[in-house]
Amino acid sequence: MQASQGRSVGLGLALVSALAFGGSGVAAKPLIEAGLAPLHVVWLRVTGAALVLLPVAWRHRALVTRRPALLAGFGLLAVAGVQACYFAAISRIPVGVALLVEYLAPALVLGWVRFVQRRPVSRAAASGVVLAVGGLACVVEVWSGLSFDAVGLLLALCAACCQVGYFILSDHGGDGDDPADPVGVIAYGLLVGAVLLTAVATPWDMDWEVLRGSADLNGTSVPALVLLGWIVLVATVAAYLTGVVSVRRLSPQVAGVVACLEAVIATVLAWVLLGEHLSAPQIAGGAVVLTGAFIAQRSTPGEAPTAPVAQGGAGAVVEAHAGRELSGGTRSS
């Protein structure tokens, strides 16, 4: 019963995280249309969230010496990597194509679990991935502007790989007898991401006057700072907190498929708040994504084998990536 309740809580948190991440684009688009560069919006998002969680980082300062590789990897991949690679990708290929490639991450997570960690993958999880990716292709209407720009597709794939890092590192942080507090991991991850994105985004070139004015939200004038506050507090701080905790209560492969709902939520919110109407294929695709997420969340993750295989699992990717620089939700939506 307790395991069932924990799973239900994890699923609820995953849905909240998808909702929070999915709402970031609706708030970011008016700011971009008001004159901010997309990368500057990303920098404001990550840096603002890092400042909000600065007291939390100080409280969990022992993590710096206890789990330095985990913190560096999370900031590098889950924060800076997803964000920078995604926005670089959409500068070269259509947004829908980039989003679809990025959300190949659940399938890549399954590959990691099956071939690196050598854990069994349930048919439900695999079927859920197939349905979710297929439905997502309809949601973003991938056929409407397909482009085979090799660099753009490579950047989108890098964003997908960084998102895999988000799920694996979130799960890895709760392993062992001395788990890392998820709030502390997120706080330091955002700090690392903010530092990396500062070098990429060059915020000193940003038009700061935009933040003093208003932005148009489907005909309604909204203060730019209100939109920024939503992006920072809800679409970043709350989204990452609920997302990391959900991964620990579910599993990387299940949480990854549920995260596909993020694109559906983003599309629906754009319809309601920005007046971007949904087509019939998008509505049908959203239903397929929901079905895939439902099937996947009913699966039970397989048990990891005993050492030495387990010791070469998620921990290895932390050490491998901690010293490498590459420019996620978001997670990026």
C-alpha distance (Angstrom), angle and dihedral (degrees) to the residues before:
residue distance angle dihedral
M1 . . .
Q2 3.79 . .
A3 3.81 91.4 .
S4 3.80 90.1 49.7
Q5 3.79 91.4 50.9
G6 3.80 91.3 47.9
R7 3.80 89.7 51.1
S8 3.79 91.3 49.8
V9 3.80 90.8 50.5
G10 3.79 89.9 48.2
L11 3.78 91.8 51.3
G12 3.80 91.1 48.7
L13 3.80 91.2 50.6
A14 3.81 90.8 48.1
L15 3.80 89.9 53.8
V16 3.82 91.4 47.9
S17 3.80 89.2 49.7
A18 3.81 91.7 50.3
L19 3.80 90.0 49.0
A20 3.81 92.2 49.3
F21 3.81 94.4 46.0
G22 3.80 91.4 43.5
G23 3.79 91.9 55.8
S24 3.79 94.6 57.5
G25 3.80 95.0 81.6
V26 3.80 93.2 54.2
A27 3.80 90.2 56.2
A28 3.80 95.4 39.0
K29 3.79 98.0 50.9
P30 3.85 95.5 64.6
L31 3.81 89.3 49.8
I32 3.80 91.0 51.3
E33 3.79 91.0 47.8
A34 3.82 88.4 49.7
G35 3.80 90.2 60.6
L36 3.81 110.2 -82.3
A37 3.79 118.3 127.1
P38 3.82 113.6 -119.7
L39 3.81 92.3 -118.2
H40 3.80 90.3 51.6
V41 3.80 89.8 54.4
V42 3.81 88.7 52.0
W43 3.80 90.7 49.9
L44 3.82 91.8 49.8
R45 3.79 89.7 48.1
V46 3.79 96.6 51.6
T47 3.80 97.6 36.1
G48 3.80 92.7 47.1
A49 3.80 91.2 50.7
A50 3.81 90.7 47.1
L51 3.81 90.4 53.8
V52 3.82 91.6 48.4
L53 3.81 90.5 53.2
L54 3.81 95.2 41.4
P55 3.86 92.6 105.2
V56 3.81 87.7 51.0
A57 3.80 90.6 51.6
W58 3.80 90.2 52.5
R59 3.80 91.2 49.8
H60 3.81 90.7 52.4
R61 3.80 95.6 39.6
A62 3.81 90.2 130.0
L63 3.82 87.4 74.0
V64 3.80 89.3 72.0
T65 3.80 90.7 70.2
R66 3.82 97.6 28.0
R67 3.82 100.1 49.8
P68 3.82 108.9 10.4
A69 3.82 94.5 147.7
L70 3.80 92.2 52.0
L71 3.82 92.6 50.4
A72 3.80 93.3 46.2
G73 3.80 92.4 46.5
F74 3.79 93.5 48.1
G75 3.81 93.0 49.4
L76 3.78 92.4 44.1
L77 3.80 98.4 46.5
A78 3.80 111.3 16.7
V79 3.81 95.7 42.5
A80 3.81 115.5 19.2
G81 3.79 97.9 23.9
V82 3.79 99.0 52.6
Q83 3.78 93.8 42.9
A84 3.80 99.9 45.3
C85 3.81 97.0 40.5
Y86 3.80 93.2 48.2
F87 3.79 95.0 49.7
A88 3.79 91.1 44.5
A89 3.80 88.7 51.3
I90 3.81 95.4 51.9
S91 3.79 89.3 53.5
R92 3.82 87.4 66.9
I93 3.83 107.0 27.1
P94 3.82 134.6 32.3
V95 3.79 116.6 -76.9
G96 3.80 92.2 -121.2
V97 3.80 92.9 54.7
A98 3.81 92.4 46.7
L99 3.80 91.2 48.8
L100 3.78 92.9 49.7
V101 3.81 92.8 49.4
E102 3.81 91.1 47.0
Y103 3.79 91.2 52.7
L104 3.76 91.1 57.2
A105 3.81 80.0 88.7
P106 3.85 94.5 98.2
A107 3.80 89.7 57.0
L108 3.80 90.2 47.9
V109 3.81 89.7 49.7
L110 3.79 89.4 55.0
G111 3.80 88.9 50.8
W112 3.80 90.3 51.5
V113 3.81 92.4 49.1
R114 3.81 93.7 45.9
F115 3.81 102.8 40.5
V116 3.82 105.3 24.4
Q117 3.79 103.0 32.4
R118 3.84 89.8 29.8
R119 3.77 92.7 -138.6
P120 3.80 122.7 145.7
V121 3.80 117.3 -103.4
S122 3.78 117.4 -145.7
R123 3.78 121.3 -125.1
A124 3.80 88.7 -123.4
A125 3.80 92.7 59.5
A126 3.81 92.2 45.6
S127 3.82 92.2 47.2
G128 3.78 90.0 47.6
V129 3.81 91.0 54.7
V130 3.79 92.6 50.5
L131 3.80 92.5 49.6
A132 3.81 93.9 43.1
V133 3.81 94.4 50.2
G134 3.81 91.6 45.4
G135 3.80 91.7 48.6
L136 3.79 90.9 46.3
A137 3.81 89.6 56.1
C138 3.80 87.2 60.0
V139 3.81 94.2 44.3
V140 3.80 93.2 55.3
E141 3.83 91.9 36.5
V142 3.79 91.2 -131.2
W143 3.82 91.5 -173.0
S144 3.82 93.2 62.4
G145 3.77 97.1 76.8
L146 3.78 111.8 3.0
S147 3.78 114.2 174.3
F148 3.78 127.9 -179.4
D149 3.79 97.9 -152.2
A150 3.80 99.8 154.8
V151 3.81 95.8 -151.7
G152 3.80 92.4 47.1
L153 3.80 92.6 49.9
L154 3.80 90.5 47.0
L155 3.81 90.6 52.5
A156 3.81 90.9 49.5
L157 3.80 89.5 50.5
C158 3.81 89.0 50.5
A159 3.82 87.9 54.2
A160 3.81 88.5 52.4
C161 3.80 91.2 50.6
C162 3.80 90.4 49.1
Q163 3.78 89.6 51.4
V164 3.81 88.2 53.0
G165 3.79 85.8 55.5
Y166 3.81 88.9 53.3
F167 3.81 92.6 57.1
I168 3.80 96.5 40.2
L169 3.80 95.8 45.6
S170 3.81 91.4 45.2
D171 3.80 88.8 54.7
H172 3.80 93.9 41.6
G173 3.80 92.6 54.2
G174 3.80 90.0 66.8
D175 3.82 95.5 49.5
G176 3.78 127.0 106.6
D177 3.78 134.0 18.9
D178 3.80 93.0 -59.8
P179 3.82 107.1 47.8
A180 3.79 119.1 -171.5
D181 3.79 114.8 -116.4
P182 3.84 106.0 -108.5
V183 3.80 92.7 -139.9
G184 3.81 91.2 55.3
V185 3.80 92.1 46.5
I186 3.80 91.3 52.5
A187 3.81 93.0 45.9
Y188 3.80 93.1 53.7
G189 3.78 92.6 38.6
L190 3.79 89.7 57.7
L191 3.81 90.9 47.5
V192 3.80 91.4 52.6
G193 3.80 90.5 44.8
A194 3.81 92.1 49.8
V195 3.80 91.6 53.1
L196 3.81 92.8 49.2
L197 3.81 93.7 45.1
T198 3.81 91.5 49.4
A199 3.79 88.9 64.1
V200 3.82 91.4 48.2
A201 3.81 102.2 38.7
T202 3.85 98.7 42.2
P203 3.83 93.2 -149.8
W204 3.81 91.6 -169.4
D205 3.81 86.2 77.3
M206 3.82 92.8 54.7
D207 3.80 122.7 116.7
W208 3.81 97.7 -118.2
E209 3.81 91.9 -178.8
V210 3.82 89.1 76.1
L211 3.80 89.6 70.3
R212 3.80 91.3 57.9
G213 3.78 93.2 57.6
S214 3.78 136.9 53.0
A215 3.78 134.6 -89.5
D216 3.79 129.6 -144.1
L217 3.82 115.6 -110.6
N218 3.80 104.5 -173.1
G219 3.81 92.7 -46.4
T220 3.81 96.0 -35.7
S221 3.78 119.4 108.4
V222 3.81 110.0 -131.8
P223 3.82 125.1 -179.3
A224 3.78 109.4 -105.4
L225 3.80 91.1 -132.4
V226 3.81 90.7 57.4
L227 3.80 90.4 55.0
L228 3.80 90.7 46.0
G229 3.81 90.1 49.4
W230 3.80 89.9 54.2
I231 3.80 91.6 49.4
V232 3.81 92.9 49.2
L233 3.82 102.5 39.1
V234 3.81 102.3 32.2
A235 3.81 108.1 19.9
T236 3.81 94.2 42.6
V237 3.82 115.8 17.4
A238 3.82 97.5 36.0
A239 3.80 93.0 34.7
Y240 3.81 95.2 53.5
L241 3.82 93.7 42.5
T242 3.79 94.9 52.2
G243 3.80 91.7 39.3
V244 3.80 96.6 54.7
V245 3.81 93.5 44.9
S246 3.82 90.7 48.6
V247 3.81 91.8 53.4
R248 3.79 90.1 53.8
R249 3.82 92.1 50.1
L250 3.81 94.6 44.7
S251 3.81 119.5 21.8
P252 3.81 133.9 -93.5
Q253 3.81 93.4 -101.8
V254 3.81 95.9 48.6
A255 3.82 95.3 41.4
G256 3.81 88.8 47.9
V257 3.78 92.7 58.2
V258 3.81 93.0 45.2
A259 3.82 86.9 52.5
C260 3.82 88.2 65.1
L261 3.81 84.9 77.3
E262 3.79 85.5 73.4
A263 3.80 91.2 78.5
V264 3.81 91.4 47.8
I265 3.81 91.4 49.6
A266 3.80 91.2 47.2
T267 3.80 90.6 52.0
V268 3.81 94.0 47.8
L269 3.81 93.0 47.1
A270 3.80 89.8 49.3
W271 3.80 87.4 53.0
V272 3.82 94.0 49.8
L273 3.81 101.2 36.6
L274 3.80 104.4 26.4
G275 3.80 100.1 32.8
E276 3.80 93.0 -119.8
H277 3.81 99.8 149.0
L278 3.78 122.5 -140.3
S279 3.77 121.4 -124.0
A280 3.80 124.3 -139.9
P281 3.85 92.6 -102.0
Q282 3.81 90.0 51.9
I283 3.80 92.2 52.3
A284 3.81 91.0 47.0
G285 3.80 90.7 46.8
G286 3.79 91.1 51.8
A287 3.79 89.7 54.4
V288 3.82 90.2 51.0
V289 3.82 91.7 50.0
L290 3.81 89.9 50.9
T291 3.79 89.9 50.2
G292 3.79 92.1 49.7
A293 3.80 92.4 48.6
F294 3.81 90.9 49.0
I295 3.80 92.4 51.0
A296 3.81 92.9 46.4
Q297 3.79 95.7 48.7
R298 3.80 89.9 56.2
S299 3.79 90.9 61.1
T300 3.78 122.4 98.9
P301 3.81 115.8 -135.4
G302 3.77 115.6 -120.8
E303 3.77 121.9 -112.2
A304 3.78 117.9 -100.4
P305 3.81 116.0 -116.6
T306 3.75 121.3 -112.3
A307 3.80 123.5 -89.9
P308 2.94 140.2 -34.9
V309 3.82 91.6 36.6
A310 3.81 94.0 49.2
Q311 3.78 90.3 51.0
G312 3.77 89.6 59.6
G313 3.79 93.4 50.6
A314 3.76 128.2 86.5
G315 3.80 93.3 -17.0
A316 3.78 90.6 63.2
V317 3.77 93.6 57.3
V318 3.80 90.4 53.3
E319 3.77 92.2 55.2
A320 3.79 92.3 42.4
H321 3.79 95.4 52.0
A322 3.80 101.1 34.0
G323 3.78 94.3 85.8
R324 3.78 98.1 39.5
E325 3.77 125.0 90.2
L326 3.75 121.4 -142.4
S327 3.72 126.2 155.7
G328 9.08 110.5 -110.3
G329 3.60 156.8 -161.8
T330 0.63 162.3 5.1
R331 0.58 40.6 96.6
S332 3.73 71.7 -101.4
S333 3.75 112.5 -54.9
